[in-house]
Amino acid sequence: MIAEVSGRQVKQQLDSGRPVVLLDVREPEELRLARLPGALHIPMGEVAGRLHELDPDAEIVVFCHHGMRSASVAQFLAQRDFAHVANLVGGIDAWSVLVDPSVPRY
């Protein structure tokens, strides 16, 4: 089972200065609609070929639009010995509703 975190939990972590990699696995056209500052963008279909860009020891929070694709990617990473991976519950949509309404919803 993959850990899940809420947008509020991630925001608290960012505000406290604890390092976390926000991994955005949405498609490029989605990125043009809404984005989280500082997030690393690797579309879901490219993750396997770009694992070298991720630190397996880093804390990684994976997100997509609503949390389904990111849950799959988080599972994929965990199976490849990424030790600290979590899925952002509700994705960027929930982030917009619960954390930062300036992030557009689509």
ZIKA-V315396 format. One line per field, one symbol per residue. ss: DSSP state (@ for helix, = for strand, . for the rest). phi: phi as a letter, one per 30 degrees, with the letter a starting at -180 (. if undefined). A space follows every 50 residues. Layout:
ss=???
phi=???
//
This chain:
ss=..===.@@@@@@@@@@....====...@@@@@@......==..@@@.@@@ @@@.....=====....@@@@@@@@@@@@....=====..@@@@@@@@.. ......
phi=.ddbbdedddddddddiddacccccddedddddaaceiddcbeedceedb eddcddcddbccbbdbjddddddddedddciddbcbcddiidddeddccb ddddcb
//
